[in-house]
């Protein structure tokens, strides 16, 4: 007998997964038309609630909110949303209600506003992408005062008031990026570190990657590499790259600390700068294209989908089975080249 997930039922009924979840668990408001559609599908497939889930109904239902950037504005976050969908399919029948909330990337006010909205809902837990260091510290304190559990993903933020971090060791990630570039550049080469679109002083993930990168080269016995850091908005990137790569033609390599490495690759291809080596992050379609073209030499895969799914799994297991949540869950730092790319897709 086929096992139907909430996603399957939603597709068959032509409604959202949230609507199906509300019908199955009899919570929240659902229109009469939507209720009829869902019930028709449930009757047709002879849907029966998970027996373990039914046995857990004597416990309370749990509400977990996920706060992350809008993937329609920055495609890096789309796999994170897919991780949320996977967790919803896995845990909805156990009485775990998972709800995403999106803020505008690089917009501190939007980040604060969305978290305040979540705070008013008084969920049992929040899984948070803490992009803005200073604001996150205040927000986490507010959640703690309201007895709301906070876990975080993607961005390391050292604070005692969060339960868990799922992601990579960003310092080591920077070191790995440096070691990869060292293998393909000449001694004493000039290297550019480029941070795109974010406030470096308020972005721990950028700082940690840069620290690791510089630490690797500083440790070398004959470290005569020239490393300069540049911060750039996307709108100003072309002009800045003219100054970095054209006016100063000695730059041999570029390390982009985010998934927007394709923006630099686009420029390198347009200007036909064949001698510039390039490394960045994440399996965005644009990045994959330039990796296959040989313009991007390496990508570091951060596995954002798994980060979110694991973070939600730890919280669900904690609520349902009293499983202890690990303080830190570090994922492997995967190095992607055009040769092994296919195995990751």
N, C-alpha and C positions, 0 to 999 in steps of 0.2 A: 504493500500500500504506500502510495506516495506521501511523503511528509510535506505539508504545505506550510510555508512561512507567511508571516504577515505581509511581506513584500509581494509574494505570489498572489495572495488573496486580494490585496489592494489593486494589483494590475488586472486581475479578472473582473473586479467590481468597478474599475474605473474611478477609484477614489484614492485619497492619500493613505499612507501607512498609519498616520495618527488617527484617522477616522476609524480604520479597522481596529486599532488598539482600543479605542474608546468603546466600540460596539462589543468587542469580545469581553472586555473587563468591566463593562457597564459603568463607565465614568465619563463625565463631561457631556456636553450637548452635541447631538448629532441630528441633522435634518432628517425628516421623514423619508425623503427620497433616497438619501445616502444609506439610511438604516435598512431600507427595503433591498437596495442593491447588495449590501454586504450580507444580509441574512440569506438572500437568494443564493449567493455563492457558497456560503457556509453549509446550507442545506444540500446543495448539489454535490459538494465534495465530501459530505458527511464529516465535517470538521469536529474533532474532539479535543478539548484542552489537554495539555500535557498532564499526566497523572501526578508527576512530582510537583508541577506547578499548582495543581489543585490541592495537594496536601499542604502546600505552603500558604494557602489562602488564609489560614488562621493567623498568619503574621500580617503586619501592615504592608501596604504598597509603598514603594520607594520611588522618589522623584529625583532624578539626576539631571542637572543642566550642564550642557557643554558650551563654553564660551570660546569662540574662535573667529578669525577674520573671514570675511565673506569671500568664498571661492570664486564668485563671479567677478570680483575685482582683482584677485590674485590667484591664478590657477594652481599654485603650490598647495593650496588648502583643499582642493577638490578631493584628493585621496583621504584626507581627514574626515570629510563628510561621508565617504564610502565606509570608513571605519565605524562611524556612528550608525550607519544603516545596518552593517553586519552585526553590531552589538544589539540593536533593536530587534533584529530577527532572532538573535540568540536568547535574549532575556525578557522580551515583552510578556511571554506566557507565564513568567515567574513573578509577575507583578512589579517589574522594574520599568518605570516610565522614563524614557530618555528623551530629552528635548534640547535641540540645538538653538543657540542664539548667536547671531552674527554681528560683528562690528566692522567698520571700515578700516582696512589696513592702513597703518601710519597715521591714524586719526585718534589722538589721545582722548579727545572729548567723547567720541563715539564709544571707545573702550570703557570709559567711566560710566557713561549713560547706560550701556547694555548691562554692565555688572550691577548697577543700582537697580535696574529693572528685575534682574534675577534675584537680588537680595530681597526685594519686596515679595517674591513668590515663596520664600522660605523653603527651598528644596532641602532634601536630606544631604545632598553632596553636589559639588561643582567640579567639573574637569575643565581646567583653564589653560589657555595659551597665554602665558604672561609676557607679552611683547614689550610692555613698557615698565621698566623696573620700578621707578619711584611711585607710580600710580598703583602698581600691583601690590606693593607693600601695604598701602593704606586699605586697598580693597580686601586683601587677605585678612587683615585685622578686623574689618567689618564683618566678614563671614564668620570669623572665629567667635566674635562677640555674640553672634546669632546662633552659635552651635551648629554651623554648617561645615561639613567636612570639605576640604579643598585638596584636590590632586592637580598636578600640572604636567604638561607635556611640551616637547619641542624645545623649550627654553629653560636652562638651568637658573633657578632663583633660590638662593640659600635663605630660607626662613624656617623657623621652628614650627610655624603655624600651618604648614601644609603636610598632608599625609604621605604624598608619594610624588616622585618624578619619573616619567617614562620618556626616554629619548637617548641621545648619544652623549658621550663625553666630548663636549665641544672643543675643549683645549686640545685633546688628543686628535680630534678631527683636523684642527689647524696644523698640528705637527705632521700628520699624514699627508696633508696637502703639500706642505713644504718638502717632505721627503720625496714625493712623487716628482715635483718640479725639479728638484736637485738632480734627478737622474737624467733629465732631458735638456738642461741648460748648461752653458759654459761656466767655468769658474769665474768668480767676481762679476757675475751678471747683475744687471739692474732689474729689479722686480717691483711691480706695482700691485699693492693691495687696494682693491676698490670695493667700497661699501655703497650700495645703491638704494636710494629712496628712504632710508631710515635714520633716525636720530641716534648717532653712534653713542653719544654720552648716556643715552637712556636704553640702550639695547645690549643686554648682557651677551646674547648669542654672538653678536658681531665682535664684541670685545674679547670673548674667550677664544674664538677662532683666530683672531689676529695675534693674541698673546701666544697661543700654541705655535703658530706659524713662525713668529719671530724667535721664540724660545728654541726651536729646532735649529735655526741658522746660527743663533748666538752660541749654541753648544759646540759647533764645529771648531776644530782646532785652528783652521785657517779660514775664518769667516770674514771674507772680504766682499760679501755680497752687499749691494746697495738696495735697501728696501724702503720704499716710500708709500705712505698711505693717502688715499684720496676718498673723499665723501662726495657723492654726486646725486642730484635728483635726475630722474629719467629725462626730464625736459632739457637738462643741461648736459646730458651725458656726451653727446656728439662733440660739442665744443671742448669739453674736458678731455675726451679721448684724443682730440687733435693735439692738445698740449702735451698729453702723456706719451702718446705713441708716435706722433709725427714730428712735432717740434723737438722732442727729446727722443731721437731715434735709437738711443742706447737700450731702451727697455726691451728685455728679451722674454719676459714672462709676466702674466697677469693672474692674480688670485682673486676671484670674485666670491664674496662671503655668503652669497644667497643664491636662490634659484634663478635670478635674473642674469645669469652668465650669458644667456643667448643674446642679450642686448649688446654685449661686447663682441661676441662672435659675429653678429650681424655687421658690425663696424669693420672688424678685421677682414671679413670676406669682401665687403664693399671696397675697401682700400687695398685689397690684395697684399696684406701684410703676412707673408708666408713664414717668416721667421719668428713670429710671436707665439709663444706657448701659452695655453689657456687651461685653467682648471676652475671648476665651480661645483654647484650642488644641484641634485635632484633630476628626476626623470620626466621633466616637462616635454611635451611634444617638440617644442622648438629646440630644446637642448639636445634631444635625441637626434634631431636632424643634423645639427652642427657637429655632434659627436661622430655620426656616420660619415660626414663630409671631411673629417679629420681636422676641423678648425678648433673644436674643443678636444683637448687631449685626454682629460680625465673628468669624470663626474663622481662625486661622493653622494651615495644614495642614503637618505635619512629615514626612509620607510615611514612616512607620516601616517599612512593608513594603519599600520601595525601599532604605532605609538598610541593613537586614539583608542583602538580596539582593546589593547592591553590595559590602558588606563581605566576604561569602563568595566572591563572584566574584573579587575582587582576590586573595584567598588561594589560590583554586583555580588561577587563571592563574599565580600565582607558583610554585606547586609543579609544575604541569604543563608550563609553557612558559617558566619563568624570567623572566616579565614583572615589571618593577619595580612595586612598590606605591606609589602616591602617598601622601605623608605626610598629606595632608588632601584630602577630597573633600566640598565644600560643596554641598548641594542648594538649589534655589530656595526662597525663602520665599513660599509661595502664600497669597494672601488670599482667603478664601471668604466670599461673601455669599449670601443666598437667591436672587439672580439668576443666579449662575454655579455654584451648588452641583451642579446636575444633571450638568455636564460632568466633575465629579470622582468621580461615583459609578459 
